[in-house]
Each structure stands twice: as structure tokens, then as C-alpha cells.
Amino acid sequence: MSNYFKLTCNVTGRDLTVHNDYFQKKIVEYGSEELLRTRYVCKYAKNLLKKGYDIQEIRNMLKLDKTKLPKISKDDMNAITKSLASTIINLDNFSIKKSDPDVEILINNLISQK
């Protein structure tokens, strides 16, 4: 068995080689290897998604070759964005609320929709 595995970001198509321990940890986090492979998003893409860009906007901004990108089903797309929305809601928003009133309104709206 190999000690390293390749994960592909489903937004950018970038490959990440990870050690078996990290790979196993991610399988537990995602629920299965299949879900990990179909819903994995690299840190760079997560940051852009958290800033409010959608998957297609990110792909267009980065001028990615659409023929080489992973296909994302609607279910996987919804799961990715939902998991990021819960990350935003769980932020320690005290400092965010103090610094930006628009962000406070957004966070309150997300919390009320939960």
C-alpha cells in the first residue's frame, strides 16, 4: 500500500499529494473515500468560496481549462457550499461584527436561515 495519495480539488483541478494519515483523516471527515474524492476543495478555493465567489466564477477568474476540470454534480456543489456556510456561521464573529456592519448583517442572515 502506498504511503501517499493524490487528491484533486474539485474547483480548481489542482492536485495535492498527501500522506496516508492525512488521507485517512479526511475520509473520516467526509464520511467515505468516494465523498472525499467528489467533494474535496483545496484551501485556496475554499478561501475564494468563503469570500463569496461561486465555483464558476473561480474557474473563470483563474482561466482554467474547462475540459480538464472535474465535473461537479449539483448535490456535490450544494454539499460544498453548505459546508462552507456552516464554517462561516461558526466563526468567532465578534471581531468581524465590530469591523464590518455588512458582514454582521450577512452572518445574522445566515444564522437565521440555519
C-alpha positions as CSV (number, residue, x, y, z in Angstrom):
1,M,0.0,0.0,0.0
2,S,1.3,3.5,-0.9
3,N,2.1,6.0,1.8
4,Y,0.9,8.9,-0.4
5,F,-2.3,9.6,-2.2
6,K,-3.4,12.2,-4.7
7,L,-6.4,14.4,-4.0
8,T,-7.7,16.7,-6.8
9,C,-9.5,19.9,-5.9
10,N,-13.0,19.8,-7.5
11,V,-13.0,23.6,-8.0
12,T,-9.5,24.3,-9.4
13,G,-8.4,20.9,-10.6
14,R,-5.2,21.3,-8.7
15,D,-3.6,18.1,-7.4
16,L,-2.4,17.6,-3.8
17,T,-0.2,14.7,-2.7
18,V,-1.0,13.8,0.9
19,H,0.4,11.3,3.3
20,N,-1.8,8.3,4.2
21,D,-2.5,9.6,7.7
22,Y,-4.0,12.8,6.4
23,F,-5.9,10.9,3.7
24,Q,-7.4,8.6,6.3
25,K,-8.3,11.6,8.5
26,K,-10.1,13.3,5.5
27,I,-12.0,10.1,4.7
28,V,-13.4,10.1,8.3
29,E,-14.2,13.9,8.0
30,Y,-16.0,13.4,4.6
31,G,-17.7,10.1,5.5
32,S,-16.2,8.0,2.7
33,E,-13.4,7.9,0.2
34,E,-15.9,8.5,-2.6
35,L,-17.3,11.6,-1.0
36,L,-13.8,12.9,-0.3
37,R,-12.8,12.5,-3.9
38,T,-16.0,14.1,-5.3
39,R,-16.2,17.0,-2.7
40,Y,-12.6,17.8,-1.9
41,V,-11.8,21.5,-2.2
42,C,-8.3,22.9,-1.7
43,K,-7.6,25.6,0.8
44,Y,-7.1,28.2,-2.0
45,A,-10.5,27.5,-3.5
46,K,-12.2,27.4,0.0
47,N,-10.9,30.9,0.7
48,L,-12.3,32.2,-2.5
49,L,-15.6,30.4,-1.9
50,K,-15.8,32.0,1.6
51,K,-15.2,35.4,0.0
52,G,-18.5,34.9,-1.9
53,Y,-17.3,33.7,-5.3
54,D,-19.1,30.7,-6.8
55,I,-17.4,27.8,-8.4
56,Q,-17.9,29.0,-12.0
57,E,-16.5,32.5,-11.1
58,I,-13.4,31.0,-9.5
59,R,-12.8,28.8,-12.6
60,N,-13.3,31.8,-14.9
61,M,-11.0,34.1,-12.8
62,L,-8.2,31.5,-12.8
63,K,-8.7,31.0,-16.6
64,L,-8.8,27.2,-16.1
65,D,-9.2,24.8,-19.0
66,K,-12.8,23.6,-18.5
67,T,-12.1,20.4,-20.4
68,K,-9.6,19.3,-17.7
69,L,-11.7,20.2,-14.7
70,P,-13.6,17.6,-12.6
71,K,-17.3,17.5,-13.2
72,I,-19.3,18.5,-10.1
73,S,-22.8,17.2,-9.6
74,K,-25.4,19.6,-8.2
75,D,-25.6,17.5,-5.0
76,D,-21.8,17.8,-4.5
77,M,-21.9,21.5,-5.3
78,N,-24.6,22.1,-2.7
79,A,-22.7,20.0,-0.1
80,I,-19.5,22.0,-0.7
81,T,-21.3,25.4,-0.4
82,K,-23.4,24.2,2.6
83,S,-20.3,23.0,4.5
84,L,-18.6,26.4,3.9
85,A,-21.7,28.2,5.0
86,S,-21.6,26.4,8.3
87,T,-17.9,27.3,8.6
88,I,-18.8,30.9,8.2
89,I,-21.6,30.7,10.8
90,N,-19.3,29.0,13.3
91,L,-16.7,31.8,13.1
92,D,-15.9,33.8,16.2
93,N,-17.7,36.7,14.7
94,F,-17.1,39.2,17.5
95,S,-14.2,40.9,15.7
96,I,-15.9,40.5,12.3
97,K,-19.1,42.2,13.6
98,K,-17.0,45.1,15.1
99,S,-15.1,45.7,11.9
100,D,-17.8,45.5,9.2
101,P,-21.5,46.1,9.6
102,D,-22.3,44.5,6.2
103,V,-20.7,41.3,7.4
104,E,-22.7,41.4,10.6
105,I,-25.9,41.5,8.6
106,L,-24.7,38.6,6.4
107,I,-23.8,36.5,9.4
108,N,-27.1,37.2,11.1
109,N,-29.0,36.3,7.9
110,L,-27.0,33.0,7.6
111,I,-27.7,32.2,11.2
112,S,-31.4,32.9,10.9
113,Q,-31.6,30.6,7.8
114,K,-29.9,27.7,9.7
